[in-house]
Amino acid sequence: MSDHIMVEAEIDRLPIDLLAHIFVLFDSFTDLAQASRVCKKWKQGVMESLAQRQNLSFAGWKMDDDSTTRLVCHAYNLTKLDIPRSRWSCQITDAGLIRISLAKCVSNLTSISLWGLTGITDEGVVQLVSRTRSLQHLNVGGTFITDESLFSIARSCPNLETIVLWSCRHVTESGLFALVDKCLKLKSMNVWGTRVPEDCLNNLRIISPALQLKDQN
């Protein structure tokens, strides 16, 4: 028997939980996809490895609604989700966020980053944040959200501690005041690049002296 066949035979004897532990170490989603196609046992190992992950980042990967949703829905224990714009352009839309909002892990997410996703709007963001219960950190910088998203965040995220609104030019003082009024644990808000007037920011500082407002680059 050749060495190659012997190695394959030894791998096939590994229990699924050990395979899952190995697949957790994979950083490449392409490699995971290829592994899941080897056989049913490997596919189950990949699925279980996703279920073990607490942190899922798509930074640097070209993702679409289908591929992102599929992975998130299998990550039952996920607490941190990072879907930023990548150099290859992450093609996530409102439809993708709506599907992700139905994943079992969403209510346990403590951190979400949608940084720079210009293809999403209030429709997707509102649906997603409305299903969170544990969210502490949110980055929607570089998106085109409006006060509608901020009102939903204020209603749904009482544990929010930090929010990045960098260059969100369609939010106004009404949305910011709603956040400060409802999110009583809020410690930091990045509003650099917004069009909110300076007197509004000064009023926010008066209302919440402990809030760190980042309004400069």
C-alpha positions in Angstrom: 0.0 0.0 0.0 1.4 3.4 -1.0 2.2 6.0 1.7 -0.5 8.3 0.2 -3.2 5.7 0.5 -2.0 4.8 4.0 -2.3 8.5 5.1 -5.8 8.7 3.7 -6.8 5.5 5.5 -5.5 6.9 8.8 -7.3 10.1 8.4 -10.5 8.3 7.6 -10.3 6.5 11.0 -10.3 9.8 12.9 -13.5 10.5 14.9 -15.7 13.3 13.7 -15.0 15.5 16.8 -11.2 15.3 16.1 -11.8 16.2 12.5 -13.9 19.1 13.6 -11.0 20.2 15.9 -8.6 20.1 13.0 -11.0 22.1 10.7 -11.4 24.8 13.3 -7.8 25.6 12.7 -8.5 26.3 9.0 -8.4 30.0 8.1 -9.3 29.5 4.5 -13.0 29.2 3.6 -11.9 27.8 0.3 -10.1 25.0 2.0 -13.1 24.3 4.2 -15.4 24.1 1.2 -13.0 21.7 -0.5 -12.7 19.6 2.7 -16.5 19.4 2.9 -16.6 17.8 -0.6 -14.2 15.0 0.2 -16.8 12.7 1.8 -19.8 12.8 4.1 -17.7 12.3 7.2 -15.5 15.3 6.4 -18.5 17.4 5.5 -20.0 16.6 9.0 -16.6 17.5 10.5 -16.6 20.9 8.7 -20.1 21.6 9.9 -19.2 20.7 13.5 -16.1 22.9 13.3 -18.3 25.9 12.3 -20.6 25.2 15.2 -17.6 25.5 17.5 -16.4 28.9 16.3 -17.1 32.0 18.4 -15.4 34.4 16.0 -16.1 34.5 12.2 -14.3 37.1 10.0 -14.7 37.4 6.3 -12.0 40.1 6.0 -10.1 39.7 2.8 -12.5 37.3 1.3 -14.9 37.8 -1.6 -18.2 36.7 -0.2 -21.8 36.9 -1.4 -25.2 36.5 0.3 -25.4 32.8 -0.2 -21.9 31.8 1.0 -21.9 34.2 4.0 -25.4 33.1 5.1 -24.5 29.4 4.8 -21.5 29.7 7.0 -23.1 32.0 9.7 -26.1 29.7 10.0 -23.9 26.7 10.9 -21.9 28.8 13.5 -24.3 28.2 16.4 -21.9 29.5 19.1 -20.9 32.6 17.2 -20.4 35.8 19.3 -18.3 37.9 16.9 -19.2 38.5 13.3 -17.0 40.5 11.0 -18.3 41.2 7.4 -16.2 44.2 6.2 -15.7 45.4 2.7 -12.7 43.6 1.2 -10.3 44.5 -1.5 -12.2 42.1 -3.8 -15.5 43.8 -2.8 -17.7 41.9 -0.4 -21.1 41.5 -2.2 -23.3 41.4 0.8 -26.8 43.0 0.4 -29.9 43.6 2.5 -31.2 40.2 1.4 -28.1 38.6 2.9 -28.4 40.5 6.2 -32.1 39.5 6.4 -31.2 35.8 6.0 -28.4 36.1 8.5 -30.8 37.7 11.0 -32.6 34.3 11.1 -29.5 32.4 12.2 -29.6 30.9 15.7 -26.4 32.7 16.8 -27.7 36.2 16.2 -29.3 36.6 19.6 -25.9 35.8 21.2 -23.7 38.1 19.0 -21.8 40.6 21.1 -19.9 42.2 18.2 -20.9 42.9 14.6 -18.9 44.8 12.0 -20.4 45.7 8.6 -17.7 48.3 7.9 -17.8 49.8 4.4 -20.6 47.7 3.0 -22.1 50.2 0.6 -24.6 47.6 -0.7 -26.6 47.5 2.5 -29.3 50.0 3.7 -31.6 50.4 6.7 -33.7 47.5 5.5 -31.0 44.9 6.2 -29.5 46.6 9.2 -32.8 47.1 11.0 -33.8 43.4 10.5 -30.4 42.2 11.8 -30.0 44.4 14.9 -33.7 43.9 15.9 -32.9 40.3 16.6 -29.8 40.9 18.7 -30.0 40.9 22.4 -26.4 40.8 23.6 -24.8 43.3 21.2 -22.0 45.4 22.7 -20.0 46.5 19.8 -21.3 47.6 16.3 -19.4 49.0 13.4 -21.5 50.3 10.5 -19.0 52.9 9.4 -18.9 53.8 5.7 -22.4 52.6 5.0 -25.5 54.6 3.9 -27.7 54.0 6.9 -30.0 56.7 8.3 -31.6 57.5 11.6 -34.0 54.6 11.0 -31.2 52.2 11.8 -30.1 54.2 14.8 -33.7 54.1 16.2 -33.8 50.4 15.8 -30.4 50.0 17.5 -31.6 52.2 20.4 -34.7 50.0 20.8 -32.9 46.6 20.5 -29.4 47.0 21.9 -29.5 48.1 25.6 -26.1 46.6 26.2 -24.4 48.5 23.4 -21.0 50.0 24.5 -19.3 51.1 21.3 -20.6 52.2 17.9 -18.7 53.3 14.8 -20.7 55.6 12.5 -17.6 56.8 10.6 -18.7 58.7 7.5 -22.3 57.8 7.9 -23.5 61.0 6.2 -27.2 60.3 6.4 -27.5 60.1 10.2 -28.7 63.2 12.1 -28.7 64.5 15.7 -32.1 62.8 16.2 -30.6 59.3 15.8 -27.6 60.1 17.9 -29.8 61.4 20.8 -31.9 58.3 20.6 -28.8 56.1 21.1 -27.6 58.2 24.1 -31.1 58.1 25.6 -31.7 54.4 25.3 -28.2 52.8 25.2 -27.3 53.6 28.8 -24.0 51.5 28.7 -22.7 53.4 25.6 -19.1 54.4 26.2 -17.8 55.3 22.8 -19.3 56.7 19.6 -17.2 57.4 16.4 -19.0 60.1 14.4 -16.1 61.3 12.4 -17.1 62.3 8.8 -20.8 62.6 9.6 -22.7 65.9 8.9 -23.9 66.3 12.5 -23.2 69.9 13.6 -20.7 70.7 16.3 -23.3 72.2 18.7 -25.2 68.8 18.6 -22.0 67.0 19.6 -21.5 69.5 22.4 -25.0 68.8 23.6 -24.3 65.1 23.6 -21.2 65.7 25.7 -23.3 67.6 28.2 -26.0 65.0 28.4 -23.5 62.1 28.7 -20.2 63.4 30.1 -18.7 59.9 30.2 -19.3 59.2 26.5 -16.2 59.3 24.4 -17.2 61.1 21.2 -14.7 60.6 18.3 -15.3 63.3 15.8 -11.8 63.8 14.4 -9.6 61.6 12.2 
